[in-house]
């Protein structure tokens, strides 16, 4: 059973901000929306873009490479790429849409804790 690991503290992220952290050999993205924190793999499942360099709009993150979008609450794919027409069809055939891996987050005192479940 995985344990909660303190990744950062609440005072290290402002509302609407996200950062990448190395945790047990993984790149983990922590994002803050109000008093809610989200944790996910920092690398986009589409083409490996660094999500911490992308855009955050509420709990929707947009990858800086091909503008894939994911819901940080669930990992659900909102948009696989910003390609259109035949390029989109080819892109989806070559690399099928996959959700973003997300992790449970809790806040204990000022610590942002992540459970890296297998």
N, C-alpha and C positions, 0 to 999 in steps of 0.2 A: 504494500500500500504506500503510495507516494505521500510525502509530507509537504506542508506549506513551507515555502522558502521565502524569506524576506528579500525582495528584489530592490526596493527603493523605499523612500519615505514620502509621505503625502506632501511635504513642503518642497520636494524636488520637481514637481510637475504642476504647472498652472492649468487652469481650466482650458480645454481645447488644445493642450500640448501632448506630444508623444515623444518617447525616447526608446532607444534600443539598449538592451543590457545583455551581457554574457551570463548565462545561468546554467551551471552543470553542462558546459559544452554546447549549449544551444543559444542562438540569438533570439531573445524574447523582446517583443514590442510591448510597452506599457503605454496606454493612452488614458487620458482623463477627460471625462465629460461631466462637469459639475462635481458632485461628490461621488460619482461612479467611476471605477477604474476597470479597464479591460486589459487582458493579456492575450497575445497571439504570437505565432511564429513571425519573426521580422522579415522573412523572405517570402515574396509573393509566389504562390503555387503555379502561376502562369509561366513566368520567365525568370524568376529569382530576384526580382527587383527589391531594393532596400526600402521597405514600407515606411520606415521612420523618416525617409526623405520625401515621402508623398504628402498628400493632403488629408486632413481630418475634418469632417463635417459632421458634428454630433458623434454618432458611433459608426459612421460610414467612412472607411478609409479608401483612398484612391492611390494606386501604385504609380510611381513616377515614370515607369517605362512605357507601358501600353495602356495605362489608365484603367486597368482592371479595378473593380470596386467590390468590397466585401463588408458585410455587417459584422462588426466586432462583437456583438452580443452572441451571435450564433455561428459565425464563420461562413454564412450563406453567401454565395456568389450573387452580386447585384448586377454586375456587368463583367464579362470575361475579358473584353478588350474594346477599344474604341474604333476598331476597324469596322468597315461597313461592306455590304454587298459580298462579292466573291472572296475578297480578302478575309472577311469574317468567317465565311463558310470554310475556307481552307484552314484558317487559324484554329477553328473548333475541331476540324477533322484531325489536324496534326497533334494538337494538345487539347484533350477534352477538358471542359471546365471542372475544377476541383475546389471544394470549399477550403477556406483558410483554417488552419488548426488553431483553435482557441483554448484557453485554460481558465479554470475557476480562479477568481480573485477574491480576497477578503482583506479588510483593513483591520489591523489589531494595533490599538493605540495609534501611533503614527506610521506604522510599518505597512507597506503594500506587499501582501503575501500572495504567492502564486503556487498553485498545486500542479506540478508537471506530471499529470497522469499519463501513463503509457498509451 
